[in-house]
Amino acid sequence: MTAFFRERWLAGSDDSGHDRPHPKGDGAAHPVERPSTTLAPQQLRAMAPFVPSAALVSRVLARRGRLRAFERLEPARCALVVVDMQNAFVEEGAGHAWVPAAQSTCPAIERLAAALRAAGGCVAWVLNTFTEESVRSWSHFHRDLSTPRGFEVRSRSMAAGTYGHQLHADLRPQPQDLLVPKTRYSAFIQGSSDLHAQLQARGIDTVLVAGTATPVCCESTARDAMMLDYRTVMVSDACSATTQAEHDATLAAFLLNFGDVQTTDEVLAALGR
């Protein structure tokens, strides 16, 4: 399974800017399927910086005595977990749930990934993946929380090998990175993926969460990481949401109750201490 997804995620575009053909099960080469709609160039949008309120800071200090829970990060025991930075979420028209600010976080994610690799840490690219098994085992999500049209678009754009499922072209996974399909919002909940087992095998005890969307798959993954005893940091400027209010509310709740919230610059400084 890992080799199957690695082949597709690492393919990307060649130096000419054209997509490389993607092998399918029949052994032949097939082009990546792009959205049929011709779209104007996307205007990037970015989340405003997350600034905790004075009241939130006061509550965090009362709870644990300091604002930053993890002021020093040991690179060799850290994993950057990049959640769902796929075309279906990052590129308008490529799938079911475009997050306009997602593409603007790609430079921060790439900075974190490069720094962590260089320091001996781990980078894991997690992709939301539709499977027929998940329709059965997560049936109420597909039946009750989606319209028939929404289910159709989501299942098509999240199937392995499709354009929507592919990691966005602004991100460049490397051969040593982990490539992990997941079938639930959280990458850590049982039955979703083997991310926890892979991180445990590498001696990881700290998880840095980046990606999209902040209040959905990023938050679900981060909370479950904390519950599995990982020291967990949500990287505020490397996450994105549909609205600023949803982004800020998620980060505020996480900072107070679950772990740490740091910017990319703060994480890089903590890795260097």
BADO-52254 format. One record per residue (C-alpha): residue number from 1; residue in three letters; chain; x, y, z. Coordinates in pm, whole numbers. Layout:
<lumbas>
LUMBA;pos;code;unit;X;Y;Z
LUMBA;NUM;ALA;A;X;Y;Z .
...
</lumbas>
This chain:
<lumbas>
LUMBA;pos;code;unit;X;Y;Z
LUMBA;1;MET;A;0;0;0 .
LUMBA;2;THR;A;275;246;90 .
LUMBA;3;ALA;A;458;180;-237 .
LUMBA;4;PHE;A;132;229;-429 .
LUMBA;5;PHE;A;77;576;-284 .
LUMBA;6;ARG;A;446;673;-288 .
LUMBA;7;GLU;A;459;617;-664 .
LUMBA;8;ARG;A;174;859;-717 .
LUMBA;9;TRP;A;266;1126;-462 .
LUMBA;10;LEU;A;626;1155;-566 .
LUMBA;11;ALA;A;541;1173;-937 .
LUMBA;12;GLY;A;421;1535;-954 .
LUMBA;13;SER;A;535;1734;-1257 .
LUMBA;14;ASP;A;851;1697;-1459 .
LUMBA;15;ASP;A;1096;1977;-1527 .
LUMBA;16;SER;A;900;2086;-1832 .
LUMBA;17;GLY;A;595;2159;-1619 .
LUMBA;18;HIS;A;394;1870;-1762 .
LUMBA;19;ASP;A;246;1597;-1547 .
LUMBA;20;ARG;A;424;1266;-1557 .
LUMBA;21;PRO;A;199;973;-1650 .
LUMBA;22;HIS;A;71;778;-1354 .
LUMBA;23;PRO;A;83;399;-1364 .
LUMBA;24;LYS;A;-239;218;-1281 .
LUMBA;25;GLY;A;-313;-140;-1201 .
LUMBA;26;ASP;A;-297;-254;-1564 .
LUMBA;27;GLY;A;72;-161;-1587 .
LUMBA;28;ALA;A;11;101;-1856 .
LUMBA;29;ALA;A;82;471;-1821 .
LUMBA;30;HIS;A;-218;700;-1789 .
LUMBA;31;PRO;A;-222;1080;-1767 .
LUMBA;32;VAL;A;-340;1249;-1449 .
LUMBA;33;GLU;A;-705;1349;-1479 .
LUMBA;34;ARG;A;-740;1724;-1436 .
LUMBA;35;PRO;A;-1064;1909;-1366 .
LUMBA;36;SER;A;-1266;1965;-1681 .
LUMBA;37;THR;A;-1341;2329;-1599 .
LUMBA;38;THR;A;-1097;2594;-1715 .
LUMBA;39;LEU;A;-1030;2822;-1419 .
LUMBA;40;ALA;A;-874;3163;-1392 .
LUMBA;41;PRO;A;-550;3179;-1191 .
LUMBA;42;GLN;A;-634;3149;-825 .
LUMBA;43;GLN;A;-583;3460;-617 .
LUMBA;44;LEU;A;-407;3350;-302 .
LUMBA;45;ARG;A;-569;3429;28 .
LUMBA;46;ALA;A;-401;3389;363 .
LUMBA;47;MET;A;-517;3347;720 .
LUMBA;48;ALA;A;-447;3643;946 .
LUMBA;49;PRO;A;-196;3569;1223 .
LUMBA;50;PHE;A;-343;3391;1524 .
LUMBA;51;VAL;A;-312;3618;1827 .
LUMBA;52;PRO;A;-444;3473;2154 .
LUMBA;53;SER;A;-656;3715;2352 .
LUMBA;54;ALA;A;-544;3846;2690 .
LUMBA;55;ALA;A;-818;3639;2852 .
LUMBA;56;LEU;A;-699;3323;2679 .
LUMBA;57;VAL;A;-337;3389;2775 .
LUMBA;58;SER;A;-444;3437;3136 .
LUMBA;59;ARG;A;-628;3105;3138 .
LUMBA;60;VAL;A;-337;2920;2976 .
LUMBA;61;LEU;A;-92;3066;3230 .
LUMBA;62;ALA;A;-322;2971;3517 .
LUMBA;63;ARG;A;-345;2617;3384 .
LUMBA;64;ARG;A;21;2538;3312 .
LUMBA;65;GLY;A;231;2833;3424 .
LUMBA;66;ARG;A;367;2929;3081 .
LUMBA;67;LEU;A;223;3011;2741 .
LUMBA;68;ARG;A;455;2787;2538 .
LUMBA;69;ALA;A;421;2428;2652 .
LUMBA;70;PHE;A;716;2311;2442 .
LUMBA;71;GLU;A;987;2575;2424 .
LUMBA;72;ARG;A;1247;2325;2304 .
LUMBA;73;LEU;A;1185;2061;2040 .
LUMBA;74;GLU;A;1423;1769;1985 .
LUMBA;75;PRO;A;1437;1733;1605 .
LUMBA;76;ALA;A;1516;1361;1597 .
LUMBA;77;ARG;A;1201;1288;1794 .
LUMBA;78;CYS;A;974;1524;1596 .
LUMBA;79;ALA;A;742;1450;1306 .
LUMBA;80;LEU;A;584;1713;1085 .
LUMBA;81;VAL;A;242;1574;997 .
LUMBA;82;VAL;A;105;1753;691 .
LUMBA;83;VAL;A;-267;1691;662 .
LUMBA;84;ASP;A;-471;1682;339 .
LUMBA;85;MET;A;-276;1930;127 .
LUMBA;86;GLN;A;-431;1777;-183 .
LUMBA;87;ASN;A;-558;1940;-499 .
LUMBA;88;ALA;A;-920;1878;-394 .
LUMBA;89;PHE;A;-867;2112;-98 .
LUMBA;90;VAL;A;-595;2345;-228 .
LUMBA;91;GLU;A;-702;2416;-587 .
LUMBA;92;GLU;A;-1035;2572;-680 .
LUMBA;93;GLY;A;-1247;2337;-888 .
LUMBA;94;ALA;A;-1036;2028;-823 .
LUMBA;95;GLY;A;-1270;1864;-574 .
LUMBA;96;HIS;A;-1540;1896;-316 .
LUMBA;97;ALA;A;-1396;2128;-50 .
LUMBA;98;TRP;A;-1168;2407;-169 .
LUMBA;99;VAL;A;-1003;2604;113 .
LUMBA;100;PRO;A;-898;2936;-44 .
LUMBA;101;ALA;A;-615;3002;204 .
LUMBA;102;ALA;A;-460;2657;179 .
LUMBA;103;GLN;A;-219;2729;-107 .
LUMBA;104;SER;A;-72;3027;80 .
LUMBA;105;THR;A;53;2791;354 .
LUMBA;106;CYS;A;268;2585;115 .
LUMBA;107;PRO;A;587;2794;165 .
LUMBA;108;ALA;A;564;2760;543 .
LUMBA;109;ILE;A;506;2385;516 .
LUMBA;110;GLU;A;804;2349;283 .
LUMBA;111;ARG;A;1026;2550;523 .
LUMBA;112;LEU;A;929;2326;813 .
LUMBA;113;ALA;A;977;2007;612 .
LUMBA;114;ALA;A;1321;2108;486 .
LUMBA;115;ALA;A;1441;2217;829 .
LUMBA;116;LEU;A;1315;1905;1003 .
LUMBA;117;ARG;A;1469;1672;744 .
LUMBA;118;ALA;A;1803;1852;773 .
LUMBA;119;ALA;A;1793;1819;1152 .
LUMBA;120;GLY;A;1716;1446;1145 .
LUMBA;121;GLY;A;1342;1460;1201 .
LUMBA;122;CYS;A;1052;1296;1021 .
LUMBA;123;VAL;A;806;1437;766 .
LUMBA;124;ALA;A;474;1260;706 .
LUMBA;125;TRP;A;238;1354;422 .
LUMBA;126;VAL;A;-114;1240;505 .
LUMBA;127;LEU;A;-374;1224;228 .
LUMBA;128;ASN;A;-746;1190;272 .
LUMBA;129;THR;A;-845;880;76 .
LUMBA;130;PHE;A;-1183;746;-29 .
LUMBA;131;THR;A;-1227;367;-20 .
LUMBA;132;GLU;A;-1532;144;-58 .
LUMBA;133;GLU;A;-1449;-3;283 .
LUMBA;134;SER;A;-1482;339;447 .
LUMBA;135;VAL;A;-1833;375;301 .
LUMBA;136;ARG;A;-1931;67;501 .
LUMBA;137;SER;A;-1734;130;821 .
LUMBA;138;TRP;A;-1803;508;834 .
LUMBA;139;SER;A;-2148;482;684 .
LUMBA;140;HIS;A;-2330;760;871 .
LUMBA;141;PHE;A;-2079;1020;748 .
LUMBA;142;HIS;A;-2143;927;388 .
LUMBA;143;ARG;A;-2517;867;428 .
LUMBA;144;ASP;A;-2634;1132;678 .
LUMBA;145;LEU;A;-2374;1409;666 .
LUMBA;146;SER;A;-2343;1440;289 .
LUMBA;147;THR;A;-2587;1510;9 .
LUMBA;148;PRO;A;-2590;1253;-273 .
LUMBA;149;ARG;A;-2415;1505;-496 .
LUMBA;150;GLY;A;-2158;1584;-227 .
LUMBA;151;PHE;A;-2089;1214;-177 .
LUMBA;152;GLU;A;-2042;1168;-551 .
LUMBA;153;VAL;A;-1796;1455;-585 .
LUMBA;154;ARG;A;-1604;1367;-270 .
LUMBA;155;SER;A;-1571;1000;-353 .
LUMBA;156;ARG;A;-1452;1080;-704 .
LUMBA;157;SER;A;-1198;1347;-605 .
LUMBA;158;MET;A;-1061;1155;-306 .
LUMBA;159;ALA;A;-1002;824;-482 .
LUMBA;160;ALA;A;-636;725;-512 .
LUMBA;161;GLY;A;-485;807;-850 .
LUMBA;162;THR;A;-718;1098;-929 .
LUMBA;163;TYR;A;-611;1459;-972 .
LUMBA;164;GLY;A;-803;1573;-663 .
LUMBA;165;HIS;A;-629;1314;-446 .
LUMBA;166;GLN;A;-282;1419;-557 .
LUMBA;167;LEU;A;-58;1628;-332 .
LUMBA;168;HIS;A;-50;1990;-450 .
LUMBA;169;ALA;A;235;2073;-686 .
LUMBA;170;ASP;A;380;2345;-458 .
LUMBA;171;LEU;A;478;2072;-210 .
LUMBA;172;ARG;A;770;1838;-274 .
LUMBA;173;PRO;A;783;1518;-68 .
LUMBA;174;GLN;A;1121;1348;-58 .
LUMBA;175;PRO;A;1199;975;-78 .
LUMBA;176;GLN;A;1272;949;296 .
LUMBA;177;ASP;A;934;1099;393 .
LUMBA;178;LEU;A;638;894;513 .
LUMBA;179;LEU;A;342;880;275 .
LUMBA;180;VAL;A;27;784;461 .
LUMBA;181;PRO;A;-329;747;327 .
LUMBA;182;LYS;A;-607;797;581 .
LUMBA;183;THR;A;-977;721;563 .
LUMBA;184;ARG;A;-1110;937;850 .
LUMBA;185;TYR;A;-1071;1301;954 .
LUMBA;186;SER;A;-806;1202;1209 .
LUMBA;187;ALA;A;-494;1023;1095 .
LUMBA;188;PHE;A;-456;869;1442 .
LUMBA;189;ILE;A;-796;720;1517 .
LUMBA;190;GLN;A;-815;341;1488 .
LUMBA;191;GLY;A;-887;216;1139 .
LUMBA;192;SER;A;-783;541;967 .
LUMBA;193;SER;A;-414;484;891 .
LUMBA;194;ASP;A;-92;329;1018 .
LUMBA;195;LEU;A;64;666;1103 .
LUMBA;196;HIS;A;85;597;1479 .
LUMBA;197;ALA;A;265;266;1425 .
LUMBA;198;GLN;A;510;425;1181 .
LUMBA;199;LEU;A;592;712;1416 .
LUMBA;200;GLN;A;633;479;1713 .
LUMBA;201;ALA;A;875;264;1515 .
LUMBA;202;ARG;A;1089;575;1459 .
LUMBA;203;GLY;A;1091;686;1823 .
LUMBA;204;ILE;A;880;996;1760 .
LUMBA;205;ASP;A;728;1163;2066 .
LUMBA;206;THR;A;640;1507;1925 .
LUMBA;207;VAL;A;399;1591;1643 .
LUMBA;208;LEU;A;383;1920;1454 .
LUMBA;209;VAL;A;51;1953;1271 .
LUMBA;210;ALA;A;16;2153;949 .
LUMBA;211;GLY;A;-227;2142;657 .
LUMBA;212;THR;A;-600;2190;604 .
LUMBA;213;ALA;A;-861;2237;725 .
LUMBA;214;THR;A;-772;2370;1070 .
LUMBA;215;PRO;A;-1105;2284;1242 .
LUMBA;216;VAL;A;-1159;1951;1068 .
LUMBA;217;CYS;A;-880;1708;982 .
LUMBA;218;CYS;A;-598;1912;1138 .
LUMBA;219;GLU;A;-779;1950;1470 .
LUMBA;220;SER;A;-899;1588;1472 .
LUMBA;221;THR;A;-546;1465;1404 .
LUMBA;222;ALA;A;-388;1697;1660 .
LUMBA;223;ARG;A;-630;1610;1939 .
LUMBA;224;ASP;A;-588;1237;1884 .
LUMBA;225;ALA;A;-210;1279;1875 .
LUMBA;226;MET;A;-224;1441;2217 .
LUMBA;227;MET;A;-448;1162;2346 .
LUMBA;228;LEU;A;-187;911;2227 .
LUMBA;229;ASP;A;73;1093;2442 .
LUMBA;230;TYR;A;250;1287;2167 .
LUMBA;231;ARG;A;368;1635;2257 .
LUMBA;232;THR;A;157;1815;1998 .
LUMBA;233;VAL;A;195;2156;1832 .
LUMBA;234;MET;A;-44;2308;1581 .
LUMBA;235;VAL;A;155;2537;1353 .
LUMBA;236;SER;A;-77;2833;1314 .
LUMBA;237;ASP;A;55;2985;991 .
LUMBA;238;ALA;A;95;2642;828 .
LUMBA;239;CYS;A;-274;2557;879 .
LUMBA;240;SER;A;-575;2700;698 .
LUMBA;241;ALA;A;-952;2712;726 .
LUMBA;242;THR;A;-1246;2839;526 .
LUMBA;243;THR;A;-1298;3126;771 .
LUMBA;244;GLN;A;-1076;3315;1012 .
LUMBA;245;ALA;A;-1326;3260;1293 .
LUMBA;246;GLU;A;-1310;2881;1259 .
LUMBA;247;HIS;A;-930;2889;1240 .
LUMBA;248;ASP;A;-892;3107;1549 .
LUMBA;249;ALA;A;-1150;2919;1756 .
LUMBA;250;THR;A;-978;2587;1688 .
LUMBA;251;LEU;A;-633;2716;1777 .
LUMBA;252;ALA;A;-762;2885;2094 .
LUMBA;253;ALA;A;-929;2566;2218 .
LUMBA;254;PHE;A;-622;2359;2133 .
LUMBA;255;LEU;A;-383;2598;2309 .
LUMBA;256;LEU;A;-593;2597;2624 .
LUMBA;257;ASN;A;-670;2228;2652 .
LUMBA;258;PHE;A;-456;2007;2432 .
LUMBA;259;GLY;A;-108;2132;2350 .
LUMBA;260;ASP;A;80;2418;2193 .
LUMBA;261;VAL;A;20;2663;1910 .
LUMBA;262;GLN;A;329;2811;1748 .
LUMBA;263;THR;A;417;2990;1425 .
LUMBA;264;THR;A;662;2846;1174 .
LUMBA;265;ASP;A;933;3082;1298 .
LUMBA;266;GLU;A;871;2978;1659 .
LUMBA;267;VAL;A;887;2610;1570 .
LUMBA;268;LEU;A;1213;2657;1378 .
LUMBA;269;ALA;A;1361;2846;1674 .
LUMBA;270;ALA;A;1252;2571;1915 .
LUMBA;271;LEU;A;1409;2307;1689 .
LUMBA;272;GLY;A;1739;2494;1703 .
LUMBA;273;ARG;A;1760;2530;2081 .
</lumbas>
